Amino acid sequence: MKFYEGEVVSTDGIVFLTGDGGREKRVIEALAEKYNHKKTIFRPTFIPHRTGLTGVVEQLATLTNLKISVKSYLIVIDKEHVNNFSQVERKLGTYGFEILEKKLEEGAWIVKCRKGVKEIMLYLAVMGEEKCIEENLAKLIRLRFGEEVGPTKRELDKWLKSRGMNERSIIEGAGEDVLRKSLPNLVTLLEEINITL
């Protein structure tokens, strides 16, 4: 899949929403390259990126209120912001979304919903075993390099800097099995997107 950011929303691809995290963006960029390059993941730059469930749903509501015909959204959010699907359901309802269908796997949720006359698909990945995406990346480093890294932003950044690497480089060289074990929610959703869109 191709990944790009910009001011004009691509209506034939999937829109990527997250908080203000550059780390999530770099992870998606690297993972997207492993899939069908005829498909596009787009991150809009014209809306404010706020953290947490409220911030992401506000971005979604803003985009669905615009006169654009985007039908699919990939949302990446840390587990510290979302404990269960009921939270997501309530927050979507607060912003006028009605859930029509849902397919819930552990931390990889596919939701068809409607706001007004617009129907959209949400692919929502909840990251971290307990708290955040850094836990997934620490596991990736352990599986790929055999090294233990603390699952915090500071320790992960220190490890990456000491080796002249970034999220992209540790993902690019990782095999499918390692990615499936370390980033299972994202891999599950990207495979689904690759097949269905």
C-alpha positions as a Python dict, from the first residue, in 0.01 Angstrom:
ca = {
    (1, 'M'): (0, 0, 0),
    (2, 'K'): (114, 353, -64),
    (3, 'F'): (117, 596, 227),
    (4, 'Y'): (104, 972, 198),
    (5, 'E'): (7, 1282, 393),
    (6, 'G'): (-152, 1594, 255),
    (7, 'E'): (-417, 1860, 238),
    (8, 'V'): (-640, 1690, -19),
    (9, 'V'): (-817, 1372, 89),
    (10, 'S'): (-792, 1077, -146),
    (11, 'T'): (-1144, 937, -180),
    (12, 'D'): (-1037, 601, -321),
    (13, 'G'): (-810, 502, -33),
    (14, 'I'): (-832, 460, 340),
    (15, 'V'): (-782, 752, 576),
    (16, 'F'): (-541, 695, 865),
    (17, 'L'): (-625, 859, 1198),
    (18, 'T'): (-427, 858, 1520),
    (19, 'G'): (-340, 1104, 1793),
    (20, 'D'): (-41, 1331, 1752),
    (21, 'G'): (199, 1035, 1744),
    (22, 'G'): (465, 1033, 1477),
    (23, 'R'): (559, 683, 1591),
    (24, 'E'): (225, 535, 1478),
    (25, 'K'): (265, 710, 1144),
    (26, 'R'): (612, 562, 1087),
    (27, 'V'): (487, 214, 1184),
    (28, 'I'): (195, 236, 939),
    (29, 'E'): (421, 369, 662),
    (30, 'A'): (658, 74, 700),
    (31, 'L'): (384, -190, 730),
    (32, 'A'): (186, -51, 436),
    (33, 'E'): (475, -117, 201),
    (34, 'K'): (436, -490, 261),
    (35, 'Y'): (91, -492, 95),
    (36, 'N'): (-76, -423, -241),
    (37, 'H'): (70, -102, -386),
    (38, 'K'): (-249, -24, -579),
    (39, 'K'): (-412, 80, -251),
    (40, 'T'): (-349, 403, -62),
    (41, 'I'): (-341, 498, 305),
    (42, 'F'): (-380, 873, 347),
    (43, 'R'): (-318, 1086, 656),
    (44, 'P'): (-486, 1427, 639),
    (45, 'T'): (-277, 1719, 757),
    (46, 'F'): (-554, 1980, 760),
    (47, 'I'): (-722, 1865, 1082),
    (48, 'P'): (-574, 1896, 1431),
    (49, 'H'): (-429, 1571, 1567),
    (50, 'R'): (-530, 1527, 1930),
    (51, 'T'): (-458, 1227, 2147),
    (52, 'G'): (-699, 986, 2309),
    (53, 'L'): (-1029, 843, 2198),
    (54, 'T'): (-1203, 1180, 2200),
    (55, 'G'): (-934, 1333, 1979),
    (56, 'V'): (-955, 1055, 1722),
    (57, 'V'): (-1337, 1052, 1712),
    (58, 'E'): (-1335, 1432, 1673),
    (59, 'Q'): (-1107, 1392, 1368),
    (60, 'L'): (-1343, 1128, 1229),
    (61, 'A'): (-1648, 1349, 1287),
    (62, 'T'): (-1477, 1643, 1117),
    (63, 'L'): (-1394, 1436, 811),
    (64, 'T'): (-1740, 1281, 780),
    (65, 'N'): (-1896, 1628, 798),
    (66, 'L'): (-1694, 1741, 494),
    (67, 'K'): (-1827, 1691, 143),
    (68, 'I'): (-1584, 1409, 65),
    (69, 'S'): (-1673, 1051, -9),
    (70, 'V'): (-1420, 862, 204),
    (71, 'K'): (-1569, 530, 311),
    (72, 'S'): (-1287, 365, 508),
    (73, 'Y'): (-1079, 475, 807),
    (74, 'L'): (-786, 305, 983),
    (75, 'I'): (-761, 419, 1344),
    (76, 'V'): (-461, 339, 1563),
    (77, 'I'): (-492, 413, 1934),
    (78, 'D'): (-301, 306, 2245),
    (79, 'K'): (-467, 73, 2494),
    (80, 'E'): (-421, 331, 2769),
    (81, 'H'): (-697, 531, 2596),
    (82, 'V'): (-938, 241, 2523),
    (83, 'N'): (-1020, -42, 2766),
    (84, 'N'): (-1306, -201, 2573),
    (85, 'F'): (-1531, -160, 2272),
    (86, 'S'): (-1816, -17, 2481),
    (87, 'Q'): (-1608, 298, 2531),
    (88, 'V'): (-1569, 335, 2155),
    (89, 'E'): (-1939, 270, 2099),
    (90, 'R'): (-2038, 538, 2353),
    (91, 'K'): (-1792, 792, 2214),
    (92, 'L'): (-1907, 734, 1855),
    (93, 'G'): (-2268, 777, 1972),
    (94, 'T'): (-2179, 1108, 2137),
    (95, 'Y'): (-2064, 1237, 1796),
    (96, 'G'): (-2372, 1112, 1611),
    (97, 'F'): (-2244, 778, 1476),
    (98, 'E'): (-2478, 479, 1473),
    (99, 'I'): (-2312, 136, 1471),
    (100, 'L'): (-2463, -94, 1208),
    (101, 'E'): (-2230, -396, 1227),
    (102, 'K'): (-1920, -494, 1420),
    (103, 'K'): (-1659, -766, 1409),
    (104, 'L'): (-1450, -770, 1724),
    (105, 'E'): (-1125, -960, 1762),
    (106, 'E'): (-875, -897, 2040),
    (107, 'G'): (-774, -534, 1980),
    (108, 'A'): (-862, -544, 1607),
    (109, 'W'): (-1212, -410, 1555),
    (110, 'I'): (-1399, -365, 1226),
    (111, 'V'): (-1706, -147, 1256),
    (112, 'K'): (-1960, -38, 998),
    (113, 'C'): (-2137, 277, 1106),
    (114, 'R'): (-2349, 561, 981),
    (115, 'K'): (-2355, 933, 1048),
    (116, 'G'): (-2646, 1105, 879),
    (117, 'V'): (-2663, 952, 532),
    (118, 'K'): (-2295, 850, 520),
    (119, 'E'): (-2195, 489, 587),
    (120, 'I'): (-1832, 422, 671),
    (121, 'M'): (-1605, 135, 776),
    (122, 'L'): (-1371, 176, 1070),
    (123, 'Y'): (-1068, -49, 1116),
    (124, 'L'): (-957, 17, 1472),
    (125, 'A'): (-628, -119, 1611),
    (126, 'V'): (-575, -95, 1986),
    (127, 'M'): (-200, -101, 2051),
    (128, 'G'): (-4, -237, 2345),
    (129, 'E'): (-53, -538, 2566),
    (130, 'E'): (-120, -314, 2866),
    (131, 'K'): (-60, 46, 2765),
    (132, 'C'): (95, 157, 2434),
    (133, 'I'): (253, 85, 2096),
    (134, 'E'): (601, 94, 2251),
    (135, 'E'): (520, -246, 2407),
    (136, 'N'): (459, -388, 2058),
    (137, 'L'): (785, -242, 1928),
    (138, 'A'): (983, -371, 2229),
    (139, 'K'): (847, -718, 2147),
    (140, 'L'): (944, -675, 1782),
    (141, 'I'): (1301, -588, 1887),
    (142, 'R'): (1314, -889, 2122),
    (143, 'L'): (1191, -1127, 1849),
    (144, 'R'): (1402, -984, 1568),
    (145, 'F'): (1725, -885, 1746),
    (146, 'G'): (1711, -1089, 2066),
    (147, 'E'): (1753, -778, 2280),
    (148, 'E'): (1542, -657, 2572),
    (149, 'V'): (1423, -296, 2556),
    (150, 'G'): (1195, -132, 2810),
    (151, 'P'): (851, -64, 2660),
    (152, 'T'): (867, 313, 2712),
    (153, 'K'): (916, 599, 2466),
    (154, 'R'): (1241, 699, 2630),
    (155, 'E'): (1401, 353, 2633),
    (156, 'L'): (1283, 268, 2283),
    (157, 'D'): (1412, 601, 2144),
    (158, 'K'): (1747, 544, 2318),
    (159, 'W'): (1780, 192, 2171),
    (160, 'L'): (1688, 307, 1819),
    (161, 'K'): (1924, 606, 1832),
    (162, 'S'): (2217, 397, 1959),
    (163, 'R'): (2184, 174, 1651),
    (164, 'G'): (2106, 445, 1398),
    (165, 'M'): (1764, 293, 1337),
    (166, 'N'): (1400, 396, 1347),
    (167, 'E'): (1061, 222, 1349),
    (168, 'R'): (1073, 188, 972),
    (169, 'S'): (1406, 5, 965),
    (170, 'I'): (1312, -247, 1235),
    (171, 'I'): (985, -327, 1053),
    (172, 'E'): (1127, -340, 699),
    (173, 'G'): (1366, -622, 782),
    (174, 'A'): (1120, -823, 993),
    (175, 'G'): (960, -1139, 860),
    (176, 'E'): (586, -1198, 846),
    (177, 'D'): (586, -1428, 1150),
    (178, 'V'): (769, -1172, 1366),
    (179, 'L'): (532, -893, 1258),
    (180, 'R'): (227, -1110, 1323),
    (181, 'K'): (351, -1183, 1678),
    (182, 'S'): (462, -829, 1765),
    (183, 'L'): (199, -616, 1585),
    (184, 'P'): (-94, -860, 1561),
    (185, 'N'): (-377, -606, 1562),
    (186, 'L'): (-232, -394, 1284),
    (187, 'V'): (-134, -695, 1073),
    (188, 'T'): (-487, -841, 1109),
    (189, 'L'): (-651, -516, 998),
    (190, 'L'): (-409, -444, 713),
    (191, 'E'): (-463, -794, 578),
    (192, 'E'): (-840, -738, 594),
    (193, 'I'): (-805, -401, 419),
    (194, 'N'): (-579, -555, 156),
    (195, 'I'): (-843, -819, 76),
    (196, 'T'): (-1164, -616, 97),
    (197, 'L'): (-1086, -265, -32),
}
